């Protein structure tokens, strides 16, 4: 394919993905009240946790501004559409790469596509589930000696949640990228082994920088699974490199 053909193919894949994301946004808009209630559950759980550890702490959720409800609804629908359409846009990424792969590599790519979707959704779920503990940790710093009412802006809270869910989802895709790069010959398992310490350190740096809540619990909740997933990806790459080496040795023996 020429450069123009590649660009036209990319444009088609992007537009097709955007159409499905918009359809997902419409679905979220139809069930907006239910989605809104689902997204506020972590705050309710965090409030219950705080009432046990610090019963004197006073909190209240507020929504300020005339346009805030509309902007918040658009953000929720946008992220919800992105999550609902994740099987489509993940497939479009794979379909765009497929023409450059060999027949055997295409089979592997399809396998990794099947792994990418549950990993992305698992990351989204982890981002949702760790938020109550993160809120509890951050709110616990409120001094007990002074009567203070914590006003929690619901739009800021939900923005924080949506960011966490997307960041965790993308972070959990790292092993798919690593193994995919190994399958097409970009990186070797030996290189991954040498870089393991730096990668694990980098995951914690990424966790600290990428999690908008900035609490250590959320950072570890992202960095530790990413580190474990990287180690699993390294083991898969090592097995693949050994398989390639045996295949190449057999081919050389057959030609000699």
Secondary structure, DSSP 8 states (H G I E B T S, - for coil): --HHHHHHHHHHHHHHHHHHHHHHHHHHHHTHHHHHHHHTHHHHHHHHHHHHH-TT-EEEEE--SSSHHHHHHHHHHHHHHHHHTHHHHHHHHHHHHHTTS-HHHHHHHHHHHHHHHHHHHHHHHHHHHHHHHHHHHHHTTS-SSS--EEEEEHHHHHHHHHHHHHHHHHHTTHHHHHHHHHHTTSS-HHHHHHTHHHHHHHHHHHHHHH-TT--HHHHHHHHHHHHHHHHHHHHHHHHHHHHHHHHHHHHHHHH-
